Amino acid sequence: MGETRAVERRFLSIILRWVWLIIAASLIAMLITYLFSKDKPPTYQTQSLLIVGPGIDSPSPDLNTLKAGSQLMLTYAEMPTTEPFLRGIINELGLNIDVETLSEMIEIKANTETQVVSVIVNNEDPDLAVAIANQTADDLVQLSPSGSNNPFDPTRDQIRQQTLVVEASIVDTKARIAQIYDDLKSVNELEAQSLTGDSSLIFDPEKQLEQLELDYQNDIKDPDSKRQASLEILVLHLIPNSTARMEKLQEELKLVGNISIQRLIIDQLTKERDHLSNLKNMVVELKRLTGGQTLEAMVISSEARVKQSEDELLNPSIDLETHRLLISELEADRRVLSELRQVALTREQTFLELVAQERSRISEIQQYRVESRGDLADQLQQERKSLDDSYNTVALLYSQLEKSTTNQVKIIERASNSVVVGPGLLLILALSGVTGLILSGVIILAFAFFSDRVQSPANLEELTGKPVLGVVERVRFLGRAKRDSLILERLPDSSAAERYRLVGTKLHFAINSTSAHSAILIPAQPDEDAAEVAANLAIIMAHPGNRTILVDANLHQPRIHQLFNIPESEGLSDFLVSPNQKPHLITLENHPGLSLLTAGSIFDSPYELLKTGRIVDLLSYVQLKSDFFIISAPAPTYAETLFLALRLNMVILIVNTDQTSQNEVRFAQESLQSVGVQVSNSILCDNYHTQVLSKRNLLNLRDLMRSKPVEAKSTLPPSVTSPKDGNPYSKPLQ
């Protein structure tokens, strides 16, 4: 909930900050809209009404008539969008416009419930709008048979021609149905013959194949017997069965006239030829002889040789050399035997695969017949439906010939006057203003949300990991003053001044809790300075009666003397280059307790000046002369800033809202951490706001500008002569 409120506050602050831009964008949008719309003439609208179909002319229109009229109405509604139709209107009315322009003027609305077509025309000329609407209606009527001057009714002739086409289609459909019946009868007869025919070769093939496999696996053990059994199964059963199936398929191909069934038969014939070829190749393989012997005889002969070699090895009387020769021969015979057995096993597996393929072929033939009957049944159903539709179409056409003409268009109301349409100028301006308001707000919120800039105290605290003392405003004033000003001097009662007091109070408590006696204010942006924030905080810290010293250590862009309206005089740089000189502290009569040490008059090599041991003497001196002192330093991109930050108690980072990027804050913090300095706190500064002075503040400002500059007093000892004698801002204290 807290995060949600923080986001809401963030967006609200962004909107309030840029409200002037949002209002300006809205006003600009309204102004542009007004400039484009003020001279635009109003748009007039008129319409003509037509009815399509029998309508009220038919004494008893049926549903089909009304349906046909609705379809015709949609057709007529599309006609005014075509180029020839629009070009005809242009020629008839003598219009000096193109087809696209006329098409944008005309709008056709078709009511399918009432069969009424509305021709709506929009134009800046009311009379021209009426003329176009009526001409469009007249041309639509002329397109229909009811508007033709020809006594011959082309619609009835078209109906008669359509009737002849549909009747011819009925004859063709009946012929296709008869052919499907013949094909279905042929398929059923061939299937019955394959199951109960005279040939014993294909009688119950699955049962026969199952018995052959069982006999082959259980009763035959001898390899040569297996070969003989395989040849018998192939030659006497599988090859004749496959040949018989091919003959049946070829016979079916001749009898069946249906193309889809013929494709199924051709596919089965192709598979059957491949299967028969494999069976014949297997027969050749089984009959093949090697060296005048079959494979099985070679296996038996090899087994005998192995057995003989093994027996000879058992003879104890053979010598060692003979023993080695016998072992070598035995190993060779065993390898040959292994290879022969592997070939025999492979051949047997191939034979068993062919038997499995035979079973698959039987199943596929059965499945093919089922698919054939299914396809023929589906085709028969489709043809019957097509025949029914054709009969219905013929009946409808004959009905149209007997009844009144459905294809007729009549005008029921001609366009006579036009009315102004479209939003008025005030409504257009209001809509453009709201659109500009919304778009500018969305763009600003999106830019702020996705921006890399620091936008809120929570955002800054998340980046630094340190507490934020508060948010202050940098204010620029409307007026004749050409110098920078301090909010606490010029507008002490403003909300901006109150923010500084709140930050000063928090800083005061932070000092008391940490026993700190010094603080350095460092801007995160390289091109910014902390002088304005440091000056306002120094005034607040001096108010409770504390001795406070403000030191301007920004020798690159010194501004403290400008903020307090003090001429340039001796300061920090002069003290650093003069070994025997004390700091030139300037006191202000209107801010008791506050002393200033300006940047001085020497600005060459700031780092070389500040890194000397004199800076330690300065810090010791101002600590002795004050309860608390503040140093305004440049950004940490300058080396002297890091040198000074090492020697002070508190380091406060100054960040500008919507100007300082998050990377700049990280860089500043990392630069300080690289020399062992931790940021203590941070202060968030809003962008410069132009301050409109109230009447009371204007009077205070007038008195302030008419009065003499604030008298400043120096703390130089009497023995040290001021470098600017006679300067009322540099008089030494007595």
N, C-alpha and C positions, 0 to 999 in steps of 0.2 A: 504493500500500500504506500509506504514511504517513497519507494522508487517511482511509483506511478505519479504521485504528487510532484516529485522533483521534475519528472519529465514534463508534466503539465505546466509547472511554473516556468520551466525552460522555454517551452513553446510560447507561453503567454508573454514572456519577456521579449522573445524574438519578434512576436507580432507587434507589441507595443513599441519596440525600438524602430521597426520599419513601417509603422502604421502610415506615416506620411507618404512612403513610396507606394504602399498598397492603394491609398486614396488617390494618389496622383495617377497610378496606372488605370484605375477605374475611370477617372475623369478623362484621361487621354483616350481610352477606349470609347467613351461616350461621345467625345468630341469628333473622333475619326468617323464613328458611325453616323453622327449628325451631318458631317460634311458630305458623306457619300449618299445619305438618304434624303437630305432636305429637298433636293431638286428632282428626286425620282417620282414620276407620276403614279397615281394609285392604279391598282389592278382590278379590272372588272371581270365578272364571271356570269355566264349564262348557260342554259342547257336546253336540249331538245330530247323528247322521250319517244322511243319506238317500241313496238311489240313484235316479237318473232314467233312464228308458228301459227297454228289455227286460232289460238286464243279464244275470243268470244264469238268468232264466226262459226265454229263447229258446234252443232247442237249437243253432241255426246262424245267429246274427245276421250279416248281411252289412255291408259297409262303409257303404252308404247308411243302413241302420238305425242304426248307431252314430253316424253324422254327424248324423242327425236328432235322436238322443237328446242329443248334445252341445249342439246349438242349443236344444233344449227346456230343458236344464239351466240354461243362461244365462238363459233367460226366467224360470224358477222362482226363480233366485237374485236377480232384481230385484224379485220380488213383495213380500218382507218390508220393502222400503224405501218402499212406497206407503202413503199415509195410510189408506185403507179397511182394509187388512190390519192395520196397527198398531192402529187403533181397535177392530177386532174382538178383538184380544188383550186390550186394556185392558178391554173389556166382559166378556169371558169370565172373566178372572181377578179382576175387580173392583179394578183398580189405581187409585190416586189420583195419577196422573201424566199429563202431557200427551204428545202424539204425538212431539214433538221429543226429549223426554227418553228415551222408550222407543227411539226410533231410534238414539240414541247408545249404548244398551246392547247392541244387536244387531249382529253382524257376520256376513256371509255369505261363505263361501269356496267357489268352484266349481272342482273339479279336472276339466279337460277330458279328461284321459287316462283317469281311472277312472270318470267320470260320477258321482262322489260329491260331495254338497253338505254342507258343515259349517255348522251353526247355532251360533255362538259367542255367549255372553251373559256380560257383565261386570256385576256388581252388588255392593253392599256387604253384601247379605243373601244368604247361600249358598243357602238354601231357595228364595227368590224367583228367583234366577238359574236354578235347575233347573226351576222351574215355567214360566218364560218360554221357556226353550229347548225344552221338551217341547211346550208349547202351539203354538209357532211351527212345529215339525215336523208336528204333527197338522193344523194349518190348511193347510199346503202339500199334505199328502196329500189333504185334502178338496177342494182346488182341482182335482186331477187326476181324470181319468175313473176311475182305479182306486180312488179313494176315494169315489166317488158311490154313494149308496144307490138311485139310479134304475136299474131294470133296463134301460132303453133306453140304449144306448151313443151319446152324442152325437158322439163322435169319429168313428165310422164314418159317421154321417150327414154330418158335415162333409166327410169324404173323398169321399163320393159327389157332394156338391154341387160340390166343387172339380174333380172329374173332368169333370162336365158343362160347367163353365165353360171348362176347358182344351180339351175337344173342340170347343166352339163357336169357340174361338179358332183351332183348327186349320182349321176350315172357312173362316173369314175369311182366314186366311193363304194358303190355297190359292187363293182367289178373287183376292187381290192379286197372287199370283205369275202367274196366268193373264193378268191385265190388263197386268202388266209385259211378259210375252211378246208380247202383241198390240201394245203401244206400241213395243216394240223392232222388231218386224216392220214396222210402219208407217213408222218412221223410216228403216229400211234401204231400204224400197221407194221412198220419196220421194227419198232421196239418190241411188239408182240412176237414177231418172227424171230428176233434175236434171243428171246427168252424161251419160246416153245417150238422152235423150228425143227426141221428134220435132221440137220447136220449134228452128228454127235460130237463134232470137234469143238463146238462152242456151247454145248449143253452144260449148264451150271458151271461155268469156268472157275469161279472162286472156290467152290468146294473141291473141284478136281485139283486145282493148284495147291490147296492146303494139304490134300492127301499126298501129292507128289513130294512136297517139302518134308512131310513127316517121314515118309519112306526113305528119302535120301539121307536124313539126319540120323535115323535110328537103326536102319537095317544094313547100311553099307559102310564097311570099315576099311576095306582094302582100297588103296589109291587107284589101282587100275579099274576096279569095279566102280569107283566113284566117277572116273572119267567116262566109262561106258554108260553109267546111269545119267550123267549130265548130258551126253550126246543124245540119249534116248528122250530125255525130257525136252531138249531143244528141238530135235528133229520131228518127234512124234506129237508134241503138244504145243509148245510155245510158238514156234514158227507157223504151224498151220492155223492156230488161233489168231495170231496177228494178221496173217494173210486173209483170213475170213473176215476180220473186222475191217480191213481196208476195202475189201470187195463190197461189204455192206455200206460203208461210208461213200464209196464211189457211186453206188446205186442210189443212195439218198440224194447225193449232189445232183443227179440227173432228174430226180422226181420233184425236188423242192424248188419252188420258184421264188421264195422270199430271200431277199438279198442278205439280211442280217443272219438268217439261218444258214445260208450258203457260206458266209464268212466263218461261222462256227464249225461247219463241216470241214472246210479247207484247213482250218487250224488243227482239227483233230487228225486229218489225213497227214499233215506235215509231221506231227508228233509220232503218228503210227509208223510212218516210213523210217524215221530216225530209230525208233525202237526195233523194227524189223531188221534194219541194217546192223544194229548192235548184236542182235541174236545171231545173225549169219556170220558176223566176224568172230563171235565166240565159238561157233561150230568149227570154223577154219582153225582157230587157235587150238581147240581140243584135238583135232585130227593132225596137227602139224607134227612131223617127225624130225628128230635131230640125230644124224648118224644112223638112220634106219630104225631108231627107237623112239618110242613115245616118252614123254616127260616122266610118266610113272615108272616105266621100265628102267629109265636112267636112275631114278631114285632107288629102286630095288637093287640095281647093279652096284650103285655107290655104297649102299648099306652093306652089301656082301663084302666089298673090298675092305671097308672099315672093320667089319667083324673079323676078316681073315688076318688083317694086320694086327689087330688086338690079340688074336690067338697066338700068332708067331712071337709077339713080344713076351708072351708068358713062357716060352721055351727057355729053360735055363742054360742050354748048351750053346747058344749063339754068342759070338764074340762081340766085343765092344763096338767095332766099326759097323758090323751088321745091325747092331742094336740102334745105333744112331741113324742109319739109313732107314730102318723100319719106322722110327719115330717121325722122321721127316716126311716119309710117304703117308703115314697115318694122319699127320696134321693137314697135308694137302688134300687127302681124301675127305677128311672131316669138313674142310672149307667148301669143297665141291658139293658135298652132301647138304651142307647148310644152305648154300645158294640154291640148289635144286628144290629143297623143301620150301624155301621162301617163294620161289617162282610158283610152285604148286599151290602154296597157300594163297598167293595173290590171285592166281587164276580161279581158285575156288571162291574167293571173296567176290571176284568179278561176276562169277556165275550166280552167286546168291543175290548180288545187286540187280542182275537182270531179272531174276525171279521176282524181286521186290518191285522192279519197274513194271513187270507184267501185271502185278496186282494193282499198281497205281493206274496203269492204262485202263484196266477194267472199270476202276472207280471213276476215272475221268470220262469214259464213254457214257456211263450211267448219269453222271452229272451234266454232261452235254445235252442228253435227251431231256433232262428236267429243265435246263435253261431254255432249250428250244421251245418246249411247250409253254414256258412262262412268257417268253418273248412274243410268241404268237398270240397268247391270250391277251397281253397288254396291247398289242397292235390292233387286235380285234375290238377291244374296248374303246381305243382311241378312234378308230374308224366309225364305230357305232355312234360315239358322241359327235363326231364331225357330221355324220349323216343326220342326226337329230337337229344339230344346229342349222344345217342347210335347209331342212324341212321348215324349221321355224322362220328362217330368213325368207324363204319363198312365201310362206303364209303372210309374213309382215309386208312384203312387197305387194302381194295381191290386195292386201287390206288397204295399203296406201293408194293403190289405183282406184279402189272403190270409194274411198273417203275423200274429204276435201283436201286440198293441197296443204301439206305441212310446211313446206318451204316458202313462206311468205313473210314480208316485212311491211309494217304499216306505221305511219307517224301518228302518235296519239296526242302529242303536244309539241308545237313549234316554239322556238325561242322568240321572245318578244321584247324583253328588257334585260338589263344587266344590273348587277349589284356589286358594290365595292367589297373586296375580300382582302384578307391578309391583316397582319397586326398593324396598329397605328404607329406613328412616329414615336410617341411617348413610350409605348410598350417596347419598341425596338431599342430605344435608348436605355430603358431600364434593364433590359436583358443584357445589352452590351456592357453596361456598368457592372452588373452582377458577375458576368463572365470575366471581365478584367479584374474584379476584386478577387474572385476565387483563384484564377490562374496566377496572379501575382503573389497571392498568399501561399499557394502550393509551391511555386518556384522558390520563394524566399525560405519557406520551411525546409524544402528539400536541400537547398544550398546550405542552410545553416546546419541541418542534421548531418549531411555528409562532408561538411567542411572539416579541415584538419586544425582549425583555429580553436583556441581555448574559449569556451562559451559560458561557463558557469563555475561557481566556487567548488561544486562537487567534482567537476571535471578537473580543475586545478589541483584539488586535494588528492584525487586519485593519481594524478601524474607525479606529484612531488612526494606523496606519502607524509606530508606535514600539514598542520592545521592552517587554514586561511583566516587571517585576522579580520577580513571583511572586504566589502566592495565599495570603492570610492569612485567619484565622477570627476573627469577632467572637463572643465567648463571654459568656454570662450564666450565673451560678452559682446553684445551689440552696443556700439557706441563709438565715440571718437577716439578712445584710447588706443594707441598703437603698441602698447606693451603688454606683456603677460601680467596676469593678476592672480592673486590668491583668493580663493573662495571665502576663507575665513575673514579676510579684510573687507571684501566688497559685498558679500552676501552672507553675513554671519547667521541670519535667521533661516536660511534656506535648508532644504532637505539634504543637499549636497554637503553643506557644512556639518550637518548633524551626522552624516555618515563618517566624516573625518573624526568627529568627536568620539563616535562609537569605536572606531579602529584605535584611536589614541588611548581610550580607556582599556581596551583589551591589551594593548602594548604595555600600558602601565602595570597591569596585573601580571603580565608575563615577566616584566622586569623584577617585580617584587618577589615572584615565586622562584626565580632563578638567580637572584642577586646579581644580575647583569648590569653593567654601567655604560655599555656602548652598543650601538647597532649600526650596521652598514646596509644601505638600501641599494640594490643592484637591479637594473632592468634586464629582463630576459632577451629583449630584442636589441640587436647591435646598434640600430639607428635611433633608439629611444634613450631617455635619461630619467632619472628618479628625482630630479630637483623639485618638481611641483609637489609630489607626494611627501618628500622629505621636509620641505618648507612648511607645509600645513601641519604635519605631525609634530614638527619642532615647536610651532606656536602652541599646539594643544599641550605638549609635554611641559612647556614653561609656565602654563597658566596656574597650576596648583601652587606656584611658588618655588618650583624646582629650578635650579640653575641648569640651564640647557644650552649646549653649544651645537651649532649646525656648521658642518665643515663641507665645503664644495670641493670634492676631490676629483671631479670630472674636468680635467685639464684639456679635454678635447672639445667639449661643448659646455662651457661654464654658463649657468643660468641663475644661480642663487642671487647675485647682485641685481639682475633684471627683475626677478620676482619681488624683491623688497625695494625696488626703485632706488638702488644705491649705485653711484658711479663706480667704475672700475678703480680699484685702489690696491694697496699692498695686501697680499694674502698668502695662501699656502705655498705657492711656488717661490715667492720672495723669501719666505722663512727657510725653505729647503736649501736655497743657494747661499744664504747668509749665515755663517756659523755663529756669529755673536748676536744675532737679532732674535727677539722674542716674537711669538705669533701676534699678528695684528688683529685682535678680536674687536668686533664692532658691536656695540649694544644698541638696542632700539628702544626709544622712549615709549612707544605705544605697545610694546610687548615686553614688559618687565620680566627679567629672569632669562631672556633669550639673547644669546650672543652669536655672531656670525663670523666665520672665517671663510672669506671668499677665495676663489681660485687664484687670485693674484694676477700679475701682469706678465709672467714668463710662462710660455706654453710650449717651448721646444723640448722634445724628448721627455714626455711625462714619465715614462717608466724609469729612465735614468734618475729623475728627480726623486721619485717615490721609493726607490729601492735602497736609498742611502740610510745611514743610521739616524739621520735627522728626523725621520718619520717616527722612530721610537721615542725620541725626545718630545715630539709634538703630542703623541698619544699620552705620554706621561703628564705633560703640561695640562692638556685639556681635561684629563681625568681629575687632576688636582683642582682645577678651577671650576668644575661642574659636578652636578649630581648625576647627569646623564648627557651623553653627546651622541649625535647622529652624523654619519658621513654619507654624502651622496656621491656614489661612484658610477663609472661607466659600466657597460655590459662586460660580462666575463670573457668576451673575445679579446679584451685588452689584458696584458699580463699584469699591470699594476693593480688591477682589481683583485686578482688572486693573491697578490702580495699583501694588500690591505686586509682582505677577508681573514687571513691567517691570524691577525693580531686583534680581532674584535670578538666580542662575546656573542652577538646575535647577527645572523645573516638573513636579511629579509629580501625575498625575490619579488620584483614588481612585474606584473603580467598585464597586458592590455587585452580586454575582451574583443574577440573577433578580429584581432590584429596579430597577436602573438601566436605562432603555430606551436603545436605540441612538440614538434622536433626541436624548436628553439628552446622550449622549457627543459626538455631532456638534455640538450647540449649544455645549457647553462648549469644545470645541476651536476652533470657529469664532469664539467670543467672544474667546478668547485671541489667535487669529491676527489678529483685526481690529485689535489694538493692537501687532502685531508680535511677539507672544510665541509660541514654539513649545513644545509639550509634549515634555518630554525622555523621560519614562518614565511608566508607569502601574502601579498595584497593584490587583489584583482581590480584593475582600473577599467571603468567603462570608457567607450570612445568619447571624443570631444562632443559636448552638447552645447549648442548656442543658447545662451541664457537670456531670456526676455526679462528685463528688470521690472519689479513692481514699483508702484509710486513711491513707497517708502524707501526702497533700495535705490531708486533713481536720485532721491534727495540726498541720501548718504553718499552716493557716488559723486554727485555734483560737489558736495562739500569736500570730499576727499580729493577730487581733481583740482579744485580751486585752492586748496590748502598747500602749504609748502611741503616739500619732501620731509620724510621722517628724519629727525636729527639722530645721527649715529655717533657714538662715542667710542674711542679707541682705548684699548687696555694696555697700550704701549707704556712703559715706564717713562717718567719725566726725562730721563737721561737720553732716551732714544727719540730722535726727531722724526716726525711723520714725513714721508716722502712727498706728501701733497699738503704743504702748509697752507693754511687758510681754508681748507676744505671743511665745511661744517659737518661732514659725515665721518671725519677722521680725526677729531680732536682727542688728544690723549686724556685719559682719566686722571684726576688729581687725587 
